């Protein structure tokens, strides 16, 4: 008896050896099966201890929020320059960027606060590096393990949301019912995991706001608020009331609001700060104040 469901579309038989071919879609021009730089380009370096090279995608927002939260706590040594990396233009494949992150993904951070520069890539690693350096937003008591568990939950789960559901629902050149259904089911399961946890705790790891919340909220908080992939109605995100309560609380924080603006090149011009080199930039250099035409994402 065949395991093929009734009314299934014609099957695809993979070739013996995979070969690359143009598949279309929003990010087709920057996808390739090899790593390394495509061109020589050095990265700029500003005057602050931390040099961030990023874009305000959910992964990028994690780090700018963390830096703004550290500054809000009074950690003046957390001052940073945030340089815009336009991934659609292939900036992440410049030799300088690849030198900081050989995986060619944003965000990438250079810590120049010590005797020798230290590179950190992967957003979760950056959050941990900063938390340990400033002894902030990472518990030292029994909730530390809970915080790290939720941080790594996000790092492992978000690819299903972004590269899975987001790609097939919003960016693929054509809709594939099986792929969308498969990843929608998983994303809703993940939202349910979060909702049940947040029914028991104020924040993910307990009563305190931590790097786990900073990592998860730009992805799942934004999804629950209907901003990610324009998929709120499709996923019925209003059902996850505990996630919404938690996202509202985090998004009301002034540092979170500032962090979401840094390296943003879409949305309202007043919420776009393409690059951040000083705290005063939030007042003087947003797109509504300098008069540039905002980009479309």
N, C-alpha and C positions, 0 to 999 in steps of 0.2 A: 504494500500500500504506500502511495506517495505521501510525503510529509508536506508537499506544497499546498498552501491554502487555496481554496477555490477562487476563481477570478483573479489570480495573481498575474502581474505583468510578465512579459517574457524575461527569462532569467539571463544573468550575465555570467559568462564563463571566463575567469581570469586567464590571460595568456600564460604560457610557461615562464616567460621572463617579462617583468614589468618594464615599460619604457615611458618616459615622460612625454606628455602631450598637453597642448593647451586645453584647459577645461572651462575657461571663462569664469565669471563671477567677479565680485568686487576686488578681491585681493590676488587675482591671477597673475598680475604683473610683478608681484614681489614674492611669489612662491617658487621655490626651486629645490631640487633634491640634494644640493650640496651646501656646505658652509663656507665661511671665509669672506673676505672683502671683495667687492666688485670694483672698487676705485680707491684711490688715495685721497684721504681727507682727514686732517688733524682735527681734534676736538678743541673747542675754545675752553679756556680756563679763566675763571673769575677770581675775585679776591677773598672769597669766603672759605672756611674749612671744608665744606662739602660741595662737591660739584655733581649735580644731578643732570642726567641726559634722558629725557623722557617725553611722554605725551599723556594727556589726561584721559586715557582709557582706564577702566577699573584697576588694572594692575599699576598704572602710573599714579593714580589718585592715592592708593595706599601709602605711598612714600611721602608725597607732598603733605598729606594729612598728618603723618607722623612728625615730620619736621616742623610743621606749624604748631602742632600740639606741644612739642618740646619747647619751642620758643615761647608759647603761651604760659608754660610752667616757669619760665625765667631762665632757661638754659641758653644763654646768649652764645655759647660755643657751638650751638646747632645752626648758626646762620649758614645760608646756602645760596648758591646760584643754580637756577633751574633753566637749562638750555633746551630749546624745542627740537625734538627729533621727529621729522615728518616722515612717517613710515611709508606713506603712499609714494613719496619721492625716492625711497630707498636710502634715506640717511643712515639707517641701521646697518647698512652694508659698507659704510666708509671704513677705512683702515683704522682710524682712531677709535671708532665705536666698537669695532670687533676686538680691538685690544682691551677694552674694558669688559665687554660681554661677548665671548666667542660664539654664543648662541644667537646673536643678532636680534635680541628682543628687548623692548623697553620694559621696565626702567633699568638703568645702569648707574651706579654711584661710584665716585672716587672720593675716598676719605683722605684728605690732605692735612689732617689735624696733627699727625705725628711726624716722626723723622723721615719716613718714607711713605709715599702714597700707597694706599691699599684699595684694590678694586673689589667691589661687591656686586654681584648680579643675582637675579631671581628675587622677586619682591619680598618673599617670606624671609630670605636670608638678610636682606637689607633691614627689614623691620627688627629682626632679632639683633643684628649688629648695633643698631641705634639704641634699642632698648637696653642692651647690656652695657653699652658705652656710657649712657646717661642714667642708668639705674631707674628707668621709668617705664611704666605701662607693661611691665612683665613681672608678675608676682614672684615673690621669693618664698611664700608660704606654700601650703598644700595645694593651692589653686594654680600654681605654676604648671603642673602637669596638665590640668584641664585647659589652661590657656594655650599651651603648645599643641594639645590634641586638636583644638578647634582651628588653630592656625594651619596645621598640616591637613586637617579635613578640607579646608578651603583650597589649599594648593592642589590637592588631589581631586577635588570635586569640580572646580571651576572649568577645567577642560571639557567636561560634559556639557556645561552651560554655554561656554563661549565657542569652542571649536566644534562642538556637537550641535546642540540646539540652535544657537545663534547663527552658525554657519548655514545650516540647512533651511532654517526658517526665514532668515533675513538676507543672506548674501549669496547663496548658491545660484548658479545661472538658471536653474529650473527646480521646481518643487518635486521632492521625492517623498511620497506619503509614508513609506516605511521608516525612512530616516527621521522625519519630523516626529512621527508618533513615538519612535523608540526613545529619542532624546527628550521629548516633552514629558514622557512618563518618568524618566530619571530626574529631570529638573523638578517636577512636582514632588517626587519622593524626597529630594533634598530640601525643598521648602518645608515639607512636613517634618523632617528631622529638626530643622531649625525652629519651627514653630513650637514643637513639643518641648524642646530645650528651653526656649524663651518663655514658656508658660510657667517654668519653675524658677527661673533666674532673671534678674534685671538685665544683665549683660551675659555674654556667652559663657564666660568662665566663672561667673558669680556676681557679686554686688558691684564690682569695679570694672571700669572701662579699660580695655587692654588692647594690645596689638592684634589679638584675635578679632575683636570688633572692627578695628581699622582695616583688617584684611577682608573680612566677609561683607561688610556693609556696602562698599562700592560695587560689588557684584550683586548680592542677593537683596540688599536694601534697595538698590536702584531698580532691580527687577520688580520687587514688591510694590514700588511706587510707580510702576508703569513706564519707566524711562528707558529701559533696556530692550532693544530690538522691537519696540512698539508691540510687545507681546502680552501686555497686562490682561487684556480681555480674553485672549486666546487661552492663557494659563489660569484665568480666574484668580488672580493674585489677591483679590480682596478677601479671600477666604482665610488668608494667613494673618490673622489679626495680631498675634503676638510678634510676628516679624515686623508688621507695620508699626506697632507701638515702639519697638526697639529702633527701627530705622528713623522714625520721627525724632526720637530723643537724640540720636547721634547727629542727624542732619541739622539739628538746631544749635549745635556747638559752633561758636564763631571760628575756631581753628579748622573744623571740618569744612565749613563753607569756604574759607580761604583756600584750603588744600584742593578742593574741587575746581577752583578757578585756574590754578597754575598749569601752564602748558595746554590749556583748553583752546581749541581752534574752531569750535562749533557752539551752537546755542546762542543765547542772548549776548550781544556785544558787551554788556555790562558785567557778564560773568566769564569773559575771556581775558586771561592774562597770559599772553603767549610765552613770555619769559619773565622770570622773577629774579631780580638781583638785589632788591632791597625791600624792606617792609612797606616803604612808601609807594612802591609800584602798584599796590592794590588801589591806591587813591588817585594815581596819576597816569597809569599806563594800560588800563583796561581798554578794550577795543572801542568802546563808546567814547572814550576820552581822546584817543589819538586818531580816530576817524578812518581807520582802515576798513575795507569791506570784509566781513566775516566769511570764513570758508564754510563750505558745506561738507558735512561728514557723511 
